[in-house]
Amino acid sequence: MTQGVEEKEGSEGKGGSDNRTNPGKDLVASAAIALFALLVMIFALRLPNPGRPPTAPGLLPFFTGLALLIMAVGLGIRSVGAGRVKGLLQGSGKGLRGYFSDVENLRALLLIGIVILYVIVVNQIAFDLRLPTPFFVFQFSSYELISIITLTLILKIFWRATWLRCFLVSAFWTVALASVFRYGFHILLPGLG
């Protein structure tokens, strides 16, 4: 009786919530994050630098990718050190077949695919629209358009609100954050910035 209670308490994790992570999932997540981080760093280095290196548009993405890569390596080392990664590589129901049969895992892989496609599309498509106003020139670039479309899709998949609500939230936050970086910090955004 005591053993059953301990097992139940142990499976709930901290705070009484369901513990959905395990070393196998951590290893897959670390590999995906490392791949994404490397792509971000490569694309950041390929961005043109019109000024001094401290003002390069790829500086922040490069260091963000580097930080992600370091965290992914740490997560991978921790998951391998847990010693239960063997189950992921086996052909049992708890192995790769079991991993791909879980809906949450498939949604996570879909998100990874969307983000990788987003990085590639942002690097390939570039335009910059300028709307003069009495106070300043408002800019809307390909970066904002692609970000709004991508974030709307991600919100629809994970938040499951209406398309209009997902679009409004993504449009507001994308334009707001891009404006802060463009007008407040004078940082060039990807594309023509």
N, C-alpha and C positions, 0 to 999 in steps of 0.2 A: 504493500500500500504506500509506504513512504517512497519507494523507488519510482512509482508511477507519478507521484506528486512532484518529485524532483525533476523527472524527465519533462513533465508538462511545463514547469517553471523555467527549465533550461531552454526549451524550444521557443519560449516567448521572447527571449532577448531582453535588452534593457528597456525599462519603462513599460513592460507588459505588452509590447507590440510584437507582431509577428516578425521573426527574424528571417528575412528572405535571402540573405547573402550567404555564400559559402565559398571556399577556396577556388572551386572550379569557375564559378561566375566571376569572381574577382580576377582570375587569370585571363579570362576572355575579355573582360572590361579593360584590364590593363593593356592588353595587346591592341585593342581597338583605339584606346586613348593615345597610346604611343604612336600608332600609325597616323592618326589625325594630327597629333602634335608635330610630327615630322613633316607632314604636308603643309601645315601652317607655316613652319619655319622656312621651308623651301620657297613657298610663294611669297613670304615676307622678304626674303633676300632678293627675289626677282623684281620687286617693286622699284620703279625709278626713284632716284634720290635727287630732287632738284636743288637741294641746299646742302647744309652741313649735316654730318651723320646724326647729331642729336635731334634733328628735326625730320629725319627720314620717316615717311609714312609706314614703312615696314618695321620700325623699331619696336613699337608696342606689341604688334602681333608676334614678332620673333621672340621677345622675352616671355610673352604669354604661352607660346608654344613650348619654349624651353622649360618653363615651370610645369606645364602639363606633362611633358616628357619625364621630368624628374619624379613627379608624383606617380606616373604610370609605372616607372621602374620600381619604385618603392612598393607599390601595390602588388606588382608581379612577384617581387622577392618575398613579400609577406605571404602571398597565396601559395607559392611553391614551398616555403618553409612550414606551412601548416600541415604538409604531408598527406593531405587527402585529395590532391589534384589527380591522382591516378584514376579515380572514378570518372573523371571527365573524359579521359582518353580511352576508356574501355567501351565496348559495344553494348553494355547493359542499358536498361531503361533509364538509369541515372547518368549515363554518359552523354555523348553528343546527341544521340537520338532523343534522349529525354530533355536535353537543353533546348533543342529546336521544336519540341512539342509544346513548350510552355509559351503561352500567348504573350506574357510580359517580356520574355526574352526576345521574341520575334519583333515586338514593338521597339525594343531597345536597339536591335540590329537595324530596323527600318530608320530609326532616328539617326544612327551613325551614318547610314547611307545617304540620308537627306543632307546632313551636315557636310559630308565629303563632296557631294554634288554641288552644294551651295558654294563652297570654297572654290571649286573649279569654275562655276558659272560666273562668280564675281570677278575672277581673274580674266575671263574671256570677253565679257561684255562691258563696254564702257560708253557712257554718255553723260552729259552734264547740262541740265536745263537751268536757266537763270531767269528769275522773275523780279524785275525791279519794283521796289516798293518805295514809299516816301522816306523810309528810314534806313533801309539797307537792301542789298540784292539777295533775295532768297534763292538758294540753290537746291535742286533736287536731282540727284545723280542716279546712275544705274545701281549703285550700292544700296540706296534706300529702297528702290523698287524691288530688287531681288530679295532684300532682307524682309520686306513686308510680305511678299509672296511666300517665302520660306517659313517665316514665323507664323503666318496664318495657317499654313498646312500643319506645322508642328502642334500648334494650339488645338486645331481641329482633331488631330489624332489623340492627343493626351488629355485635353481639357474637355473635349466633346461638347462644347457650346455650339451655338448656331454659327454658320459661316460669317454672317454679318458681324456678330459680336467678336469673333476671332480676328476678323479683318480690322475692325475699329481699334481693338487693343494693340494689335501689332503695328498698325499705321501710326497710332499716337506715340507709342514708345520708341519706335524706330526713328521717326522724325525728331522727337524730343532729344534722344540720346545723340543722334547725328548732329543736331544743331548745337548741342553743348560742346561736342568735340570740335566741330567746324568753326563756330563763332566764338565760343568761350575760350577754348584752349588753342585755337588756330592750328589744329592737326589735320593734315590731309587725309581724307578717307580713301579707301580702295576705289579703283576706277579713275576718273578724272578729278575726284575729290573737290 
